[in-house]
Amino acid sequence: GAVGSAVATLASTTAITVITLKKLKAISYFEIMPKLKIAFIATFIMALMTLILKQIGVNFLINVGMSSIVYFFALVLLKEPILKEIKVFMNK
């Protein structure tokens, strides 16, 4: 049923992603994981906030909004480089 479909989708998507990344690295070397470190940390902080808000019974939409704000500020505090690029783009 649905679980089998989800597992098959996950497996095929993972396989395609791995194959694509290997082919791209053969053309031009790049690294993904070092650049995702800050995003993973910010995501963990946001997830903690989401769980805390859920446990204390905060409304779902308010939880989503507050968790999004926490994620953004975590990126700012961790000095995520992409924020500078977004700022430059927005000023054009």
HELIX and SHEET records of a PDB file:
HELIX    1   1 ALA A    2  ILE A   27  1                                  26    
HELIX    2   2 MET A   33  GLN A   55  1                                  23    
HELIX    3   3 PHE A   60  LEU A   77  1                                  18    
HELIX    4   4 ILE A   82  MET A   90  1                                   9    
END                                                                             
